[in-house]
Amino acid sequence: MADRPSDLLPSRRDVFFEGIHDGMPIALGYFVVSFTLGIAARNAGLTPFQGFLASLFNNASAGEYAAFTVIAADAPYLELAIMTLIANARYMLMSCVASQKFAPDTPLIHRILVGFDITDEIFGITIARKGPLNPYYNYGAMSVAMPGWSIGTALGVIAGNLLPVQAVSALSVALFGMFLWVIIPPARDNRVIGALVLASFAASFLSAHTPGLMELSAGTRTIILTLALAAIGAAFFPVKDPSADREEDESHAA
């Protein structure tokens, strides 16, 4: 089949606006979620502008909340960097998968810029598109998703400064509800994940009351527990490769 004529290919402008179209629902969802994240930023002592920049350069709910927790504990920069790296490690895997959709001649700068804002939702709409990845599609989605996330965080900080203490406390609880929404569906569908989630709750509680560990900062304990539980899960419950299972079935059938 002959290659599609270049004059029939969608322009960068068209692809960019397709990204905006698909990114608008994501931006609206980000705005709501990041508002509660702004409460955590405010509790960590950040100004609205600082909260805006934090969300602009670290577009990740779990990673940002972990960072705000470490900032609130007045932890050193190294602990902050390690905590953010661990919390956002999954995005490196998503970026590797997304990079496989680029045309071979795609410049490196486009690969870097697209990888800068690979979130769970943007990764989903990126992988769902057929054919080679046009970076201008991601730029369109990013152009609405990133402001939605950043502005929501800044407004959350402002609201935290204006609202009564009781209201701020209630909104802080809402953020934990968001994380429960993130972990409950996979924990319900996979018993291993569910067991590891419960184990993480128990381990976190015990580490806060165990001599030696309780003297460490909350961020350091979280880093240790995250690495330990992830290693246990990977060692005892490795994820099976579906292609390997199919090859094994085919060999038995033959």
Secondary structure, DSSP 4 states (H G I P E B T S, - for coil): -PPPPGGGSPPHHHHHHHHHHHHHHHHHHHHHHHHHHHHHHHHTT--HHHHHHHHHH---HHHHHHHHHHHHTT--HHHHHHHHHHHTTHHHHHHHHHHTTB-TT--HHHHHHHHHT--HHHHHHHHHS-SSBPHHHHHHHHHHHHHHHHHHHHHHHHHHHHS-HHHHHHHHHHHHHHHHHHHHHHHHH-HHHHHHHHHHHHHHHHHTTSTTTTTS-HHHHHHHHHHHHHHHHHHHSPPP-HHHHHHHHHHHH-
